């Protein structure tokens, strides 16, 4: 199973010089929890990922992250105060840097393995020129697992060299 079959094409992107306010507005509009930060809309080189968790960790003071029970003593409008403090913060200070990108010819096994270790649980997919062409997220991986289990497609398994396939055939 290749990444190209399961990746989401034309992922939502932002530029690294955009602000937290611009990004959260875009995330709400696009109904997404992850956006790829690129160097520019022309180059489309992925440089980072911004997730909802990135936003939370930025606006929430450390003392609340360290001891969430203290949040019960905060004023009802305190999240507004925390959020407004960082609304002009550039995304370059909030994003998680891209340490790994996928190639469309990589396998979904590789995508799942790297995603399991990634804080964002999503990985950008780049073409030969290094430009962003897609993203593999948890939903993409879940669809590949589903297709594997229900045998909708499994072109990478020849049912001869796979321990799991042999064990499954013995049960029939």
Order of alpha helices (4+ residues) and beta strands (2+ residues): alpha-beta-beta-alpha-beta-beta-alpha-alpha-alpha-beta-beta-alpha-beta-beta-alpha-alpha
